Amino acid sequence: MKILMLNPPFLDRYSKSSRSPGVGKSGTIYFPLWLSHAAGVLDKEGHKLQIIDAPAKCLDKAQTLSKVGKFAPELVIIDTSTPSISSDLDFAQVIKEVIPTARICLVGTHASACVEEILPVNPFVDFIARHEYDYTLRELAEKLNFPDIYSEIAGISYVVDGKVINNPDREYIHNLDELPYVSEVYKKYLDIKDYFYAHVSYPTISIFSSRGCPSKCFYCIYSQVMFGKKYRKRSAKSLFDECVYITQNFPEVKEILIDDDNFAVDQENVKEFCNMMIENNVDLKWIVQVRVNLQYDTMVLMKKAGCKLIVAGFESGNQQILDNMHKGITLEQSLKFNENARKAKLRVHGCFMVGNPGETKETMMETLEFSKRLHLDTVQYYPLMLYPGTEAYEWAKSNNFIKTTNYRDWITSEGLHNCVFSTDKLTDQELVDFCDRARKSFYLRPKYIFMKLGQCLASKEDAVKITKSFKVFWKYLIRRRKGS
């Protein structure tokens, strides 16, 4: 069967696979990670595939439609996100008009959370594959031409006689080692040079090591909408073998991103992976996301095995705010984590968020000062992003904090993250303005600038990465100054 995996045109360089989709101020553009994983499963079944990532290729609607028409797919899988959903649906309708026989299936965060909102009023959408959809699409492709047995396909929603049918949820994939390497999909169907991460040397590859999260963060769309709360990890051997595959098939890639929050939930598995990398002298640097409970001995081994930078969600400098968002960490843990990372010679990218329950101007300033206390390589400050299907969204909605019903307002006209809610203590503009000021305050410190100059002088790869990110950031900074 001819199957198209489509990230439809919206805004150039729009990162739909990000936890908070948007156009990055630093030029970051994510790989279509989940579409690619599902493509790997379908490819293994022998289907004829094409992946079109229109925002990464900067394709407009006409260019994308031309490619779709030439491929003439029987099944079109369209990725969705909250800010782009209206555009995603518009393009799906155009495809249906041009290729009436094509079946259209929506996937992704927004479609999974808003089935009842989407299906009844968009008859050109044939299916929604909810949540973790790799195996759902495999079964859908197998049974696509047999409507009488659609009821057997766990995880899909569709319409019969004007009524939305939600089949039972599909069980999450237990053995992640069964999935093909996503890097194999990149090699066959994508150009890795289309993608860039500000904190990772270019060109790079993004892979995953786990799905599902045992934590309870009330804002997280991945655990609440896509992959559930049950932690499932790849074996150390599987992850190691994919790293070896990357070194053999992508010689230009010297550094990869292991792009999930829970890489280090099982630290014994991490140590096993690190020992394999060390014992086999695998020449590959890697960046990974972690929680602040990562232990020092694990950090040391990670550094020895090629880990260059770790990404951590510190979120707030106020303990009560951390508790209110169910983060499950303490300020003392964060400080100790940062101290250990410095001792282990690991760089740290810190993530901070404002606007959670109980936030005030004073607690936001505590967060800024806390971030400056830490020895961080890079940082990001964002207002809380609300997405349907999460506790955070329901909290804001039940308190009448959300100020728009237009999902396009989740980002600005140019694609930057926007704030769509005001609390009883802070307006949306105050949250946005704080993040802008915090970013400038952190990055324009002489101490920080000299640190970055030192990195540029010490490493050509760092110089390229830092220069590219700084150019984009500086343009944004100048625009903000002119607009202020």
GUTI-807132 format. One record per residue (C-alpha): residue number from 1; residue in three letters; z, y, x. Coordinates in pm, whole numbers, padded with zeros to 5 digits. Each point is the difference from the previous one (the first is absolute). Layout:
// GUTI-807132
   num   residuo        z        y        x
   NUM       ALA        Z        Y        X
...
END
This chain:
// GUTI-807132
   num   residuo        z        y        x
     1       MET    00000    00000    00000
     2       LYS   -00075    00355    00117
     3       ILE    00329    00190    00008
     4       LEU    00045    00365    00095
     5       MET    00336    00119    00130
     6       LEU   -00005    00373   -00062
     7       ASN    00212    00296    00098
     8       PRO   -00202    00248   -00207
     9       PRO   -00092    00355    00103
    10       PHE    00267    00262   -00056
    11       LEU    00098    00229    00286
    12       ASP   -00126   -00050    00355
    13       ARG    00260   -00173    00220
    14       TYR    00222   -00079   -00298
    15       SER    00247   -00275    00090
    16       LYS    00035   -00210   -00313
    17       SER    00182   -00285    00174
    18       SER    00282    00229    00108
    19       ARG    00331   -00037   -00181
    20       SER   -00054    00364   -00103
    21       PRO   -00379    00038   -00027
    22       GLY   -00153    00326    00117
    23       VAL   -00192    00175    00274
    24       GLY    00217    00008    00311
    25       LYS    00080    00328    00172
    26       SER   -00028   -00182    00332
    27       GLY   -00341   -00154   -00075
    28       THR    00142   -00344   -00077
    29       ILE   -00225   -00226   -00206
    30       TYR    00132   -00346   -00090
    31       PHE   -00194   -00325    00005
    32       PRO   -00061   -00138   -00355
    33       LEU    00265   -00257    00082
    34       TRP    00051   -00179   -00332
    35       LEU   -00368   -00002   -00100
    36       SER   -00072   -00152    00341
    37       HIS    00261   -00272   -00038
    38       ALA   -00144   -00099   -00336
    39       ALA   -00351    00014    00147
    40       GLY    00110   -00250    00263
    41       VAL    00106   -00246   -00271
    42       LEU   -00329    00045   -00189
    43       ASP   -00203   -00028    00319
    44       LYS    00170   -00331    00076
    45       GLU   -00119   -00125   -00342
    46       GLY   -00360    00072    00097
    47       HIS   -00068    00302   -00219
    48       LYS   -00251    00261    00115
    49       LEU    00204    00314    00062
    50       GLN   -00036    00364    00080
    51       ILE    00282    00247    00065
    52       ILE   -00079    00366   -00061
    53       ASP    00270    00245    00106
    54       ALA   -00158    00325   -00118
    55       PRO    00279    00243    00107
    56       ALA    00008   -00146    00353
    57       LYS   -00378    00029    00030
    58       CYS    00002    00342   -00172
    59       LEU   -00249   -00128   -00257
    60       ASP   -00059    00204   -00314
    61       LYS   -00058   -00152   -00343
    62       ALA   -00379   -00014    00031
    63       GLN    00012   -00166    00343
    64       THR    00257   -00252   -00117
    65       LEU   -00186   -00079   -00320
    66       SER   -00317   -00060    00200
    67       LYS    00181   -00259    00211
    68       VAL    00150   -00162   -00309
    69       GLY   -00342   -00020   -00164
    70       LYS   -00162   -00161    00303
    71       PHE    00272   -00265    00017
    72       ALA   -00013   -00064   -00379
    73       PRO    00344   -00164   -00028
    74       GLU    00105   -00236   -00277
    75       LEU    00366    00092    00042
    76       VAL    00128    00339    00116
    77       ILE    00360    00031    00123
    78       ILE    00113    00365   -00007
    79       ASP    00313    00114    00178
    80       THR    00208    00264   -00179
    81       SER    00272    00251    00074
    82       THR    00187    00255   -00210
    83       PRO   -00165    00322    00127
    84       SER   -00351   -00149   -00013
    85       ILE    00022   -00201   -00322
    86       SER   -00216    00231   -00214
    87       SER   -00268    00005    00267
    88       ASP    00029   -00377    00048
    89       LEU   -00055   -00057   -00371
    90       ASP   -00290    00245   -00017
    91       PHE   -00178   -00181    00280
    92       ALA    00072   -00338   -00158
    93       GLN   -00170    00122   -00316
    94       VAL   -00305    00116    00195
    95       ILE   -00031   -00343    00163
    96       LYS    00019   -00166   -00340
    97       GLU   -00276    00228   -00130
    98       VAL   -00225   -00075    00298
    99       ILE    00080   -00374    00018
   100       PRO    00107   -00104   -00353
   101       THR    00034   -00366    00098
   102       ALA    00254    00072    00276
   103       ARG    00360   -00083   -00087
   104       ILE    00249    00262    00114
   105       CYS    00354   -00083    00108
   106       LEU    00254    00263    00101
   107       VAL    00270   -00077    00257
   108       GLY    00268    00197    00182
   109       THR    00319    00186   -00070
   110       HIS   -00099    00226   -00286
   111       ALA   -00197   -00260   -00194
   112       SER    00285   -00249    00033
   113       ALA    00254    00247   -00136
   114       CYS   -00213    00152   -00277
   115       VAL   -00184   -00287   -00168
   116       GLU    00075    00115   -00354
   117       GLU   -00106    00354    00088
   118       ILE   -00334   -00103    00152
   119       LEU   -00148   -00296   -00185
   120       PRO   -00008    00103   -00365
   121       VAL   -00193    00323    00062
   122       ASN   -00235   -00113    00279
   123       PRO   -00218   -00281   -00140
   124       PHE   -00214   -00009    00315
   125       VAL    00300   -00152    00185
   126       ASP   -00013   -00375   -00050
   127       PHE    00318   -00101    00183
   128       ILE    00302    00124    00186
   129       ALA    00137   -00235    00267
   130       ARG    00365    00095    00019
   131       HIS    00233    00014    00297
   132       GLU   -00080   -00231    00296
   133       TYR   -00358   -00087   -00085
   134       ASP   -00147   -00211    00284
   135       TYR    00012   -00333   -00185
   136       THR   -00045    00162   -00340
   137       LEU   -00346    00119    00104
   138       ARG   -00084   -00341    00142
   139       GLU    00069   -00161   -00336
   140       LEU   -00168    00279   -00193
   141       ALA   -00320   -00046    00200
   142       GLU    00014   -00375   -00064
   143       LYS    00039    00043   -00377
   144       LEU   -00185    00327   -00056
   145       ASN   -00277   -00153   -00211
   146       PHE    00238   -00197   -00221
   147       PRO    00177    00244   -00238
   148       ASP    00158   -00285   -00192
   149       ILE    00228   -00075    00295
   150       TYR    00095    00354    00102
   151       SER    00343   -00077   -00142
   152       GLU    00052   -00241    00291
   153       ILE   -00029    00273    00265
   154       ALA    00349    00117    00089
   155       GLY    00034    00365    00094
   156       ILE   -00289    00153   -00196
   157       SER   -00012    00236   -00296
   158       TYR   -00301    00046   -00227
   159       VAL   -00091    00094   -00357
   160       VAL   -00090   -00235   -00288
   161       ASP   -00090    00147   -00339
   162       GLY    00156    00332    00090
   163       LYS    00328   -00156    00112
   164       VAL    00127    00006    00360
   165       ILE    00075   -00350    00129
   166       ASN    00241   -00022    00292
   167       ASN   -00003   -00349    00144
   168       PRO    00324   -00108    00171
   169       ASP    00059    00141    00348
   170       ARG   -00128   -00205    00289
   171       GLU    00257   -00138    00240
   172       TYR    00006    00183    00331
   173       ILE   -00162   -00175    00294
   174       HIS    00271   -00201    00169
   175       ASN   -00176   -00100    00322
   176       LEU   -00163    00311    00143
   177       ASP   -00135   -00202    00293
   178       GLU   -00259   -00136   -00248
   179       LEU   -00174    00338   -00017
   180       PRO   -00294    00064    00235
   181       TYR    00061    00257    00273
   182       VAL   -00077    00343   -00138
   183       SER   -00146    00091    00341
   184       GLU   -00269   -00266   -00060
   185       VAL   -00096    00189   -00316
   186       TYR   -00011    00330    00190
   187       LYS   -00232   -00155    00257
   188       LYS   -00239   -00135   -00261
   189       TYR    00000    00276   -00261
   190       LEU    00138    00329    00139
   191       ASP   -00033    00238    00295
   192       ILE    00344    00042    00154
   193       LYS   -00103    00337    00144
   194       ASP    00010    00145   -00352
   195       TYR    00380   -00024    00002
   196       PHE    00264    00200    00180
   197       TYR    00381    00014    00007
   198       ALA    00158    00306    00159
   199       HIS    00277   -00200    00168
   200       VAL   -00227   -00278    00131
   201       SER   -00261    00018    00276
   202       TYR   -00363    00003   -00118
   203       PRO   -00178   -00225   -00079
   204       THR    00255   -00228   -00155
   205       ILE    00044   -00280   -00250
   206       SER    00263   -00024   -00273
   207       ILE    00142   -00340   -00097
   208       PHE    00306   -00124   -00188
   209       SER    00284   -00241    00070
   210       SER    00175   -00032   -00336
   211       ARG   -00002    00082   -00370
   212       GLY    00280    00061   -00245
   213       CYS    00312    00200    00077
   214       PRO    00365   -00100   -00048
   215       SER    00111    00366    00006
   216       LYS    00058    00208   -00313
   217       CYS   -00151    00342    00082
   218       PHE   -00058    00155   -00340
   219       TYR   -00324    00179    00094
   220       CYS   -00200   -00287    00158
   221       ILE   -00319   -00089   -00184
   222       TYR   -00077   -00304    00217
   223       SER    00313   -00197   -00083
   224       GLN    00021    00111   -00364
   225       VAL   -00369   -00018   -00095
   226       MET   -00201   -00206    00249
   227       PHE    00186   -00262    00203
   228       GLY    00342   -00047   -00153
   229       LYS    00349   -00029    00144
   230       LYS   -00031   -00346    00151
   231       TYR   -00056    00025    00374
   232       ARG   -00278   -00219    00136
   233       LYS   -00098    00004    00366
   234       ARG   -00277   -00132    00216
   235       SER    00111   -00239    00268
   236       ALA    00032    00129    00356
   237       LYS   -00287   -00233    00098
   238       SER   -00233    00140   -00267
   239       LEU    00068    00357    00104
   240       PHE   -00038   -00085    00367
   241       ASP   -00329   -00182   -00060
   242       GLU   -00143    00302   -00184
   243       CYS    00099    00227    00288
   244       VAL   -00185   -00233    00238
   245       TYR   -00300    00005   -00236
   246       ILE   -00001    00380    00011
   247       THR    00005    00011    00382
   248       GLN   -00292   -00243    00010
   249       ASN   -00213    00162   -00271
   250       PHE    00084    00370    00029
   251       PRO    00016    00077    00373
   252       GLU   -00002    00374   -00075
   253       VAL    00332   -00031   -00188
   254       LYS    00299    00042    00228
   255       GLU    00259    00074   -00266
   256       ILE    00052   -00130   -00356
   257       LEU    00215    00093   -00299
   258       ILE    00207   -00271   -00168
   259       ASP    00012    00187   -00327
   260       ASP    00288   -00122   -00211
   261       ASP    00361    00111   -00031
   262       ASN    00156   -00342    00041
   263       PHE   -00134   -00127    00330
   264       ALA    00354   -00034    00132
   265       VAL    00185   -00136   -00302
   266       ASP    00009   -00339    00175
   267       GLN    00079    00104    00355
   268       GLU   -00006   -00356    00130
   269       ASN   -00363   -00024   -00113
   270       VAL   -00067    00331    00179
   271       LYS    00153   -00134    00320
   272       GLU   -00210   -00315   -00021
   273       PHE   -00315    00212   -00040
   274       CYS    00102    00222    00292
   275       ASN    00065   -00295    00227
   276       MET   -00348   -00137   -00079
   277       MET   -00156    00335    00087
   278       ILE    00198    00019    00327
   279       GLU   -00052   -00361    00109
   280       ASN   -00375    00019   -00063
   281       ASN   -00042    00345    00160
   282       VAL   -00178    00143   -00305
   283       ASP   -00117    00348    00098
   284       LEU    00039    00180   -00332
   285       LYS    00224    00290   -00096
   286       TRP    00133    00012   -00353
   287       ILE    00168    00239   -00242
   288       VAL    00219   -00130   -00281
   289       GLN    00211    00118   -00292
   290       VAL    00366   -00100   -00003
   291       ARG    00332    00074   -00167
   292       VAL    00287    00157    00190
   293       ASN    00191   -00330    00013
   294       LEU   -00228   -00115    00282
   295       GLN    00220   -00129    00283
   296       TYR   -00013    00120    00360
   297       ASP   -00072   -00343    00151
   298       THR   -00297   -00037   -00236
   299       MET   -00124    00347    00101
   300       VAL    00012   -00091    00368
   301       LEU   -00203   -00314   -00058
   302       MET   -00247    00190   -00219
   303       LYS   -00054    00257    00273
   304       LYS   -00061   -00272    00256
   305       ALA   -00249   -00167   -00237
   306       GLY   -00211    00314   -00038
   307       CYS    00165    00200   -00277
   308       LYS   -00051    00369    00069
   309       LEU    00133    00181   -00305
   310       ILE    00207   -00086   -00306
   311       VAL   -00018    00175   -00337
   312       ALA    00324    00037   -00193
   313       GLY    00093    00152   -00335
   314       PHE    00309    00213    00066
   315       GLU   -00079    00190   -00324
   316       SER    00305    00228   -00015
   317       GLY    00273    00155    00212
   318       ASN    00249   -00023   -00286
   319       GLN    00175   -00329   -00076
   320       GLN    00040    00064   -00373
   321       ILE   -00373    00059   -00037
   322       LEU   -00071   -00325    00186
   323       ASP    00234   -00180   -00240
   324       ASN   -00161    00165   -00302
   325       MET   -00345   -00130    00099
   326       HIS    00144   -00350    00067
   327       LYS   -00121    00013    00359
   328       GLY    00265   -00239    00123
   329       ILE    00059    00168    00337
   330       THR    00255    00237    00150
   331       LEU   -00034    00307    00220
   332       GLU    00203   -00181    00265
   333       GLN   -00254   -00285   -00001
   334       SER   -00284    00249    00041
   335       LEU    00167    00171    00294
   336       LYS    00078   -00331    00171
   337       PHE   -00353   -00127   -00066
   338       ASN   -00148    00313    00157
   339       GLU    00231   -00024    00299
   340       ASN   -00096   -00365    00052
   341       ALA   -00371    00074   -00033
   342       ARG    00029    00267    00269
   343       LYS    00184   -00241    00230
   344       ALA   -00268   -00262   -00064
   345       LYS   -00268    00264    00080
   346       LEU   -00162   -00034   -00343
   347       ARG   -00147    00309   -00161
   348       VAL    00103    00066   -00360
   349       HIS   -00193    00155   -00291
   350       GLY    00249    00124   -00259
   351       CYS   -00064    00028   -00374
   352       PHE    00198    00244   -00215
   353       MET   -00010    00062   -00373
   354       VAL    00145    00275   -00220
   355       GLY    00046    00031   -00375
   356       ASN    00196   -00317   -00068
   357       PRO    00287    00001   -00253
   358       GLY    00269    00249    00099
   359       GLU   -00219    00191    00246
   360       THR    00084    00367    00058
   361       LYS   -00113    00270    00242
   362       GLU    00305   -00083    00209
   363       THR   -00069   -00372    00022
   364       MET   -00364    00069    00095
   365       MET    00120    00213    00291
   366       GLU    00231   -00283    00101
   367       THR   -00306   -00224    00015
   368       LEU   -00191    00246    00220
   369       GLU    00290    00039    00240
   370       PHE    00056   -00376    00006
   371       SER   -00366   -00059    00088
   372       LYS    00029    00242    00291
   373       ARG    00308   -00184    00129
   374       LEU   -00202   -00316    00030
   375       HIS   -00233   -00061    00294
   376       LEU   -00324   -00044   -00197
   377       ASP   -00356   -00016    00122
   378       THR   -00147    00115   -00332
   379       VAL    00129    00069   -00349
   380       GLN   -00115    00043   -00357
   381       TYR    00173    00189   -00279
   382       TYR   -00109   -00053   -00360
   383       PRO    00127    00076   -00347
   384       LEU    00084   -00313   -00196
   385       MET   -00328   -00143   -00132
   386       LEU    00025   -00136   -00353
   387       TYR   -00220   -00292   -00101
   388       PRO   -00013   -00186   -00334
   389       GLY    00184   -00328    00012
   390       THR    00282    00121    00225
   391       GLU    00362    00089   -00072
   392       ALA   -00065    00344    00145
   393       TYR   -00275    00068   -00253
   394       GLU    00217   -00113   -00291
   395       TRP    00292    00212    00129
   396       ALA   -00215    00312    00015
   397       LYS   -00170   -00074   -00332
   398       SER    00325   -00067   -00186
   399       ASN    00143    00330    00130
   400       ASN   -00316    00194   -00094
   401       PHE   -00050    00096    00363
   402       ILE   -00374   -00084    00019
   403       LYS   -00204    00314   -00061
   404       THR   -00348   -00148   -00056
   405       THR   -00171   -00287   -00177
   406       ASN   -00314    00031    00214
   407       TYR    00012   -00260    00278
   408       ARG   -00248    00207    00205
   409       ASP    00285    00248    00052
   410       TRP    00174   -00257    00223
   411       ILE   -00207    00149    00283
   412       THR   -00147    00344    00066
   413       SER   -00369    00082   -00037
   414       GLU   -00049   -00087    00367
   415       GLY    00193   -00324   -00030
   416       LEU    00335    00091    00154
   417       HIS    00315   -00138   -00161
   418       ASN    00129    00211   -00284
   419       CYS    00334    00012   -00178
   420       VAL   -00017   -00057   -00375
   421       PHE    00363    00038   -00095
   422       SER    00288    00246    00004
   423       THR    00363   -00100   -00032
   424       ASP    00288    00195   -00149
   425       LYS    00081    00122    00354
   426       LEU   -00338    00037    00174
   427       THR   -00349    00104   -00108
   428       ASP   -00310   -00183    00109
   429       GLN   -00103    00299    00211
   430       GLU    00335    00006    00177
   431       LEU   -00043   -00366    00093
   432       VAL   -00354    00055    00132
   433       ASP    00094    00317    00187
   434       PHE    00296   -00172    00164
   435       CYS   -00221   -00281    00130
   436       ASP   -00246    00253    00146
   437       ARG    00278    00196    00167
   438       ALA    00168   -00315    00127
   439       ARG   -00325   -00124    00154
   440       LYS   -00055    00328    00183
   441       SER    00363    00023    00104
   442       PHE   -00008   -00348    00151
   443       TYR   -00341    00004    00169
   444       LEU   -00002    00356    00132
   445       ARG    00321   -00035    00199
   446       PRO   -00060    00067    00373
   447       LYS    00191   -00320    00083
   448       TYR   -00235   -00205   -00216
   449       ILE   -00316    00168    00126
   450       PHE    00094   -00066    00362
   451       MET    00072   -00364   -00082
   452       LYS   -00348   -00040   -00149
   453       LEU   -00166    00175    00293
   454       GLY    00173   -00247    00228
   455       GLN   -00136   -00292   -00204
   456       CYS   -00353    00144    00017
   457       LEU    00021    00031    00377
   458       ALA    00140   -00350    00039
   459       SER   -00248   -00184   -00223
   460       LYS   -00366    00056   -00082
   461       GLU    00037   -00201   -00323
   462       ASP    00294    00219   -00106
   463       ALA   -00199    00311    00086
   464       VAL   -00288   -00104   -00226
   465       LYS    00229   -00096   -00288
   466       ILE    00223    00308    00025
   467       THR   -00294    00239    00033
   468       LYS   -00176   -00140   -00307
   469       SER    00314    00015   -00211
   470       PHE    00093    00348    00121
   471       LYS   -00342    00146   -00085
   472       VAL    00030   -00113   -00361
   473       PHE    00365    00106   -00022
   474       TRP   -00073    00342    00150
   475       LYS   -00277    00070   -00252
   476       TYR    00241   -00086   -00279
   477       LEU    00272    00215    00157
   478       ILE   -00232    00302    00026
   479       ARG   -00108   -00042   -00364
   480       ARG    00361   -00007   -00113
   481       ARG    00079    00315    00198
   482       LYS   -00296    00187   -00148
   483       GLY    00097   -00112   -00346
   484       SER    00360    00105    00037
END
